């Protein structure tokens, strides 16, 4: 089928990229744990011990990013359906218009979030990466609440552009935030744990939560917009609070990092 051919064309370049990765040389490791040697790893138990020892920073940060991912994935999965049901757009029209918005403003949000985090860090804010996450969740609330209320599709799409910009801001800095307080040899395993939680919350729960509001709470297929508003009103403030709670323990971890190696 034509739609299956699209998946093949999108996926095939990945084989080339995987081949090219074999030409990338492993850089010299820095930020090694105190007393360790290059090439030495750590068993999973010690990685979990690192998480327990810095539970405030890791726990609140990962929980906050997970709540943000739930909103982001849930909304981007159902925004196309919102335009189809609310304004009668065809799937092709949604794909072209919202796809372009997501490409442009989602990319701009990631890059702007990284730039802002670097700028704040240069001003001496050691928790800059997390602060970008807090800011993004505060900015996404008005966009997520106003877009479904727009009576004209062009206006709704424009407001959702702001939603995409704000919603993608944390993710350029999120991984860097966690790596900054993690010894080099633990970073791959810690990254895997981080992605496990944000993918379970985002890809696993996000679209389902929006659907549960539409079917179980509102009981109306045309209530997708209200469901998006409800999930925004719940998930974004929760994510902002959790990331805010992570700031103080995170700063302590950053300050302790040189002593820990």
C-alpha positions as CSV (number, residue, x, y, z in Angstrom):
1,X,0.0,0.0,0.0
2,X,1.2,3.6,-0.6
3,X,1.3,4.4,3.1
4,X,3.5,1.4,3.7
5,X,5.9,2.5,0.9
6,X,6.3,5.8,2.8
7,X,7.5,3.9,5.9
8,X,10.1,2.1,3.7
9,X,11.4,5.3,2.2
10,X,11.6,7.0,5.6
11,X,13.3,4.0,7.2
12,X,15.9,3.1,4.5
13,X,18.2,6.0,5.2
14,X,18.6,4.7,8.7
15,X,20.6,1.8,7.3
16,X,23.0,4.2,5.7
17,X,23.4,6.2,8.9
18,X,24.1,3.0,10.8
19,X,26.8,2.2,8.4
20,X,28.3,5.6,8.6
21,X,28.4,5.4,12.4
22,X,31.1,2.7,12.0
23,X,33.4,5.5,10.8
24,X,32.9,7.5,14.0
25,X,35.8,7.2,16.4
26,X,35.1,7.0,20.1
27,X,36.3,10.2,21.8
28,X,38.6,10.1,24.9
29,X,36.5,9.8,28.1
30,X,36.5,12.6,30.6
31,X,34.6,13.1,33.8
32,X,35.6,9.6,35.1
33,X,34.5,8.5,38.5
34,X,37.1,9.0,41.2
35,X,39.5,6.0,41.5
36,X,38.5,4.4,38.1
37,X,40.4,3.9,34.9
38,X,39.4,4.5,31.3
39,X,37.6,1.5,29.9
40,X,36.2,0.4,33.2
41,X,32.4,0.3,33.5
42,X,30.1,-0.1,36.4
43,X,27.6,-2.9,37.1
44,X,23.9,-1.9,37.1
45,X,23.8,-2.1,40.9
46,X,26.3,0.7,41.3
47,X,24.4,2.8,38.8
48,X,21.2,2.3,40.9
49,X,23.3,3.2,43.9
50,X,24.2,6.5,42.2
51,X,20.4,7.1,41.6
52,X,19.6,6.4,45.3
53,X,22.4,8.7,46.5
54,X,21.2,11.6,44.4
55,X,17.5,10.7,44.5
56,X,16.3,14.2,44.8
57,X,18.0,15.4,41.6
58,X,17.5,12.3,39.5
59,X,14.0,11.5,40.8
60,X,12.4,14.8,40.5
61,X,14.1,15.5,37.1
62,X,13.1,12.2,35.5
63,X,9.6,12.5,36.9
64,X,9.3,16.0,35.6
65,X,10.5,15.2,32.2
66,X,8.2,12.1,32.1
67,X,5.2,14.3,32.9
68,X,6.3,16.7,30.1
69,X,6.7,13.8,27.7
70,X,3.2,12.5,28.5
71,X,1.8,15.8,27.5
72,X,4.0,16.2,24.4
73,X,3.4,12.8,23.0
74,X,-0.3,12.7,23.9
75,X,-0.9,16.1,22.3
76,X,1.1,15.5,19.1
77,X,-0.6,12.1,18.6
78,X,-4.1,13.7,18.9
79,X,-3.8,17.2,17.4
80,X,-4.2,15.8,13.8
81,X,-7.4,14.1,14.9
82,X,-8.6,17.4,16.5
83,X,-8.3,19.2,13.1
84,X,-10.0,16.3,11.3
85,X,-13.0,16.1,13.7
86,X,-13.3,19.8,14.5
87,X,-12.6,21.4,11.1
88,X,-13.1,18.6,8.6
89,X,-9.5,18.6,7.4
90,X,-8.4,15.5,5.5
91,X,-5.5,13.4,6.7
92,X,-3.4,14.7,3.8
93,X,-4.2,18.3,4.8
94,X,-3.3,17.7,8.4
95,X,-0.1,15.9,7.5
96,X,1.1,18.8,5.3
97,X,0.0,21.7,7.5
98,X,0.6,20.3,11.0
99,X,3.6,18.4,9.9
100,X,5.2,21.6,8.6
101,X,4.4,23.3,11.9
102,X,5.9,20.5,13.9
103,X,9.0,20.4,11.7
104,X,9.7,24.1,11.9
105,X,8.6,25.1,15.4
106,X,9.5,21.8,17.1
107,X,13.0,22.0,15.7
108,X,13.2,25.7,16.7
109,X,12.1,24.9,20.2
110,X,14.8,22.2,20.7
111,X,17.5,24.5,19.4
112,X,16.2,27.6,21.4
113,X,16.0,25.5,24.6
114,X,19.6,24.4,24.2
115,X,20.8,28.0,23.4
116,X,18.9,29.4,26.4
117,X,20.4,26.8,28.7
118,X,23.9,27.6,27.5
119,X,23.3,31.3,27.9
120,X,22.0,30.9,31.5
121,X,24.9,28.6,32.3
122,X,27.4,31.2,31.1
123,X,25.8,33.6,33.6
124,X,26.6,31.2,36.4
125,X,23.3,29.3,36.8
126,X,24.4,25.7,37.3
127,X,20.8,24.4,37.1
128,X,20.2,26.1,33.7
129,X,19.3,22.9,31.9
130,X,16.5,22.2,34.3
131,X,15.3,25.8,34.4
132,X,14.6,25.6,30.7
133,X,12.3,22.7,31.4
134,X,10.4,24.7,34.0
135,X,10.0,27.6,31.6
136,X,8.8,25.4,28.8
137,X,6.0,23.9,30.9
138,X,4.8,27.3,32.0
139,X,4.8,28.6,28.4
140,X,3.0,25.5,27.1
141,X,-0.1,26.0,29.3
142,X,-1.7,29.0,27.6
143,X,-1.0,27.6,24.2
144,X,-2.5,24.2,25.1
145,X,-5.6,25.8,26.6
146,X,-6.2,28.4,23.9
147,X,-5.6,26.4,20.7
148,X,-8.6,24.1,21.1
149,X,-10.9,27.1,21.7
150,X,-10.0,28.8,18.5
151,X,-13.0,28.9,16.2
152,X,-10.9,29.1,13.0
153,X,-8.5,26.4,11.9
154,X,-5.7,28.9,10.9
155,X,-5.8,30.5,14.3
156,X,-5.7,27.1,16.0
157,X,-2.8,26.0,13.9
158,X,-0.9,29.2,14.8
159,X,-1.4,28.7,18.5
160,X,-0.4,25.0,18.2
161,X,2.8,26.3,16.6
162,X,3.5,28.0,19.9
163,X,2.6,24.8,21.7
164,X,5.1,22.8,19.6
165,X,7.8,25.4,20.2
166,X,7.3,25.4,24.0
167,X,6.8,21.7,24.3
168,X,10.0,20.8,22.5
169,X,12.2,23.2,24.4
170,X,13.3,20.9,27.3
171,X,14.7,18.0,25.3
172,X,17.9,19.5,24.0
173,X,19.0,20.3,27.6
174,X,17.3,17.4,29.4
175,X,19.9,14.7,28.6
176,X,22.7,17.2,29.3
177,X,21.2,18.0,32.7
178,X,21.5,14.4,33.8
179,X,24.9,13.8,32.2
180,X,26.3,16.7,34.1
181,X,25.9,15.0,37.4
182,X,26.7,11.5,36.2
183,X,30.2,9.9,36.0
184,X,31.2,9.2,32.4
185,X,31.1,5.4,32.7
186,X,27.5,5.4,34.0
187,X,26.1,7.8,31.4
188,X,24.9,5.2,28.9
189,X,23.1,3.2,31.6
190,X,21.6,6.3,33.2
191,X,20.5,7.5,29.7
192,X,18.8,4.2,29.2
193,X,16.9,4.5,32.5
194,X,15.9,8.1,31.6
195,X,14.6,7.0,28.2
196,X,12.8,4.1,29.7
197,X,10.7,6.3,32.0
198,X,10.0,9.2,29.5
199,X,9.0,6.7,26.8
200,X,6.7,4.7,29.2
201,X,5.1,8.0,30.2
202,X,5.2,9.7,26.8
203,X,4.7,7.1,24.1
204,X,3.1,4.5,26.4
205,X,0.6,6.7,28.4
206,X,0.4,10.0,26.6
207,X,-1.9,9.1,23.7
208,X,-3.9,6.8,25.9
209,X,-4.6,9.4,28.5
210,X,-6.0,11.8,25.9
211,X,-8.2,9.1,24.6
212,X,-9.4,8.2,28.1
213,X,-10.6,11.8,28.6
214,X,-12.4,11.8,25.3
215,X,-14.2,8.5,25.8
216,X,-14.4,8.1,29.5
217,X,-14.8,11.6,30.9
218,X,-16.4,13.5,28.1
219,X,-18.0,10.6,26.2
220,X,-17.9,12.5,22.9
221,X,-15.7,11.9,19.9
222,X,-15.7,15.6,19.1
223,X,-14.3,16.4,22.6
224,X,-10.7,15.8,21.6
225,X,-10.0,19.5,22.0
226,X,-11.3,19.5,25.6
227,X,-9.2,16.4,26.3
228,X,-6.1,18.2,25.1
229,X,-6.9,21.1,27.4
230,X,-7.5,18.8,30.3
231,X,-4.2,16.9,29.9
232,X,-2.4,20.2,29.4
233,X,-3.9,21.7,32.6
234,X,-2.9,18.6,34.6
235,X,0.5,17.5,33.1
236,X,2.2,20.8,32.4
237,X,1.9,22.3,36.0
238,X,2.9,18.9,37.4
239,X,6.0,18.8,35.2
240,X,6.9,22.3,36.1
241,X,6.6,21.7,39.9
242,X,8.6,18.4,39.7
243,X,11.4,20.1,37.7
244,X,11.4,23.0,40.1
245,X,11.7,20.7,43.1
246,X,14.8,19.2,41.3
247,X,16.6,22.5,41.2
248,X,18.0,22.6,44.7
249,X,19.2,19.0,45.0
250,X,20.5,19.3,41.4
251,X,22.7,22.3,42.3
252,X,24.1,20.4,45.2
253,X,25.0,17.5,42.9
254,X,26.7,19.9,40.4
255,X,28.7,21.4,43.2
256,X,29.7,18.0,44.5
257,X,30.6,16.7,41.0
258,X,34.3,17.9,41.0
259,X,35.0,16.3,44.4
260,X,33.4,13.0,43.2
261,X,35.5,13.0,40.0
